[in-house]
Amino acid sequence: MVPFQASLLDLYPSGGHRPLTPARTHLGRGAWIDVLPGWLHGADALFDRLVGGVPWRAERRMMYDRVVDVPRLLKFYDEGEPLPDPALESAMAALSEHYGPELGEPFRTAGLCLYRDGRDSVAWHGDTIGRSATEDTMVAIVSVGSPRSLMLRPRGGGPSLRRDLGHGDLIVMGGSCQRTWEHAIPKTARPCGPRISVQFRTRGVR
């Protein structure tokens, strides 16, 4: 594993965040993404706290008629379950305040993924378990640790987009994005340090 390298730009006290002024990109078919680099202050210190403080677990899943290891470590915090760090509580509250009028509800849950190195990944998918299979929703992702490429592509084919996310970057996927687009973190052979993805979702969406 390549050691985690802190960002020289991450100089703010841990636990705060910049004003929410993301740049929105309309993807078509009712889908959009908001991106705000370096939104979370003290993201590198938060990464260290989460690596050591979250009860990470490995999973195995059935795929192609056999059980395989999920190539990342996971932890899900359900609605009402305390989050593992005050910075995440603050981030969820800020995101709910900003997007609540447009979304019509607050963010309720947090899913955490630890990508240990370039061999860890997540395949192309949309978060369509629950209401998001038929309804517009939002998924807000805060990335801490070393940057990794988040890829997006339209369902059914078309050009893909790439956003390199880490060190407190924020991306919000909204509108029909979970139904009409897919996203992935591909494996990479280039040396890269570990990254944690924090996905904030609404009630009944996975």
N, C-alpha and C positions, 0 to 999 in steps of 0.2 A: 504494500500500500504506500502511495506517495504521501508524505506528511502534509497536513493542512498548513497552508501559508496564509497568514492574516493579510488583510488589505491595508495598505498605507492610508487609504482614504477613510477608513472606519475609525474616526477619531472622537466621535460623540459619546457621551455617557450612555451606558447600556440601558435599554428599556424604553427609550423614547422613539419618536419617529418624525419624519418631515411632514409638512402639510400634504394632504392628499390632492395632488395636482397631476394625475396621470395623463399620458397622451393616449387617446383612443384611436384604434385602427378598426375600421369596419371591414369585415371579411366577406360580406355578402350573405344572402340567404338568411338574414336576421341575426347573424353571429358577429361578435366583436371581441376585441381584447383591449384592456387598459394595461399600460406598462409604466412603471416608475422605478428607475434604477436607484439603488441605495436608499430606499424608503426607511428602513429600520435602522435606527442608531444603535451602535454597540453590537452589531450583528455577529462579529467574530467572537466576542465574549459570550454571547448567547449560544453560539454553536458549541463552545466548550462546555457550557453548563448542560445543554441538552444531551450531548454525547454521554456525559457521565451520570446524568440524573434521570433520564427516561428509561423505563424498564423495557428495552427493546426486545423483540422476539422474532425468531425466524419462522417462516411458514412454509408448508409444502402444499401443492395444489395439483389436481388432476389436469393434465394437458396432453393431448394427442395420445390418449389411452394409457398414459403412465403418470405416476406421481413424481413431480420434480420440485426442487427447491425454488422458492421465490427469490429472485436475485436482488434482494434488498432486505433491510430490517424494518420492522413496522411497529407502530403503536397507534391505536385509535382512542380518542377521548370523546365519549358520547355526550349528548346534551345533559347539562347539569353536573358533569364530572369535572372536578378542578383541573385546570391545565397545569403543566409541569413547571411553568415559569411565569412570573408576573408580566414579563414583556409580551408573552403571548396573549394573556388576558387583556392587556392594554391594546394590542394590535387588533384583536377581535372586536373590541368595543369601538375603536376608531373606524374600522371597516364597516361595521354595522351602522354607525352614525352617518357615514358618508354615503353608503350605497342603499341604506334602508328606504329612503323615499322612492328610489327607482326600483328597488327589488321588491318592496312591499313587506319585508320581514327581515329580522336580523340573522346574522350567521350564528349557528348553534353548536356545531361540532368541529373538531380538529383532527385530521389524520396526519401522522408524521411518518416520513420515510427517510431512512438513512442509506445513502448510496456510498458504500465504503471506498470504492475505486471504480475505474472504468469498466470493470466486468459487471457491475451492478447496473440494472436498467429496469425500464417498464415498457411493455410492448404498446403498440398503437391501440387506443381505446378512447371511449368517451365515458364520462361519469353518468351512466344512465340507469343505475340501480335506484328504483324509487320514482318519485314524481318527475325527475328530470328526463325520464323516457318519453314523456308527452308534454312537458311544460318547460317554458323558458326558466332559467335559473342563473345563478352566478357561482363560480368557484374561485376563491381568492387564494393565491399561492405566494407565500413568502419563502425565499430561499436564503439559507445561511450556510457558510462554508465556502468551499471552492466552487467556481462556476462550472455548470454543466449545461449542455445544449438541450433546450426544450423544443421539440419539433411539433409543428401543427400542419395538418393537411385536410382538405375537404373530403368528406366521405364520398366514395364513388370515383375518386381520382382527381388529380389536378396538382398544380405546383405547391410545394410545401414551403413553410416559413420556419425560421430558426430564431430563437431568442436564447442567448447565453445568460443564465441566471445564477446568482450567488451573492454573498456579501450584503445581504439585506434587500435584494431586489424584490419587487412586487409585480406580479402579473395577475390580472383578473380576467377570466373567461366568462362572457356574459351573453345574454340573448339566447339564441338557439345553438350556441357553440357546442354544447355537449351532444346534441343530436345530429348536427349537420357537419361537424368537424371532428377530427380525432387528434390526440396528442400523444407524445411518447418521449421517453428519455432513452436514446439509443446507447448501446455499448460503444466504447471507444478504445482504441489501442494506444492512444496518446497518453502519456503520464498525466494523471489528475488526482487531486486530493479529494477527501470526503466532502459530501454535501448533505444537508438536511433540507427536505421540502416539507413545509407546513401548509396543509390544505384546509382552508376554512370553508365549510359548507352550511347550507340551510337545513332545516328539519326535513327528514325523510329523503335525503339525497346522499348517494354514495358513489 
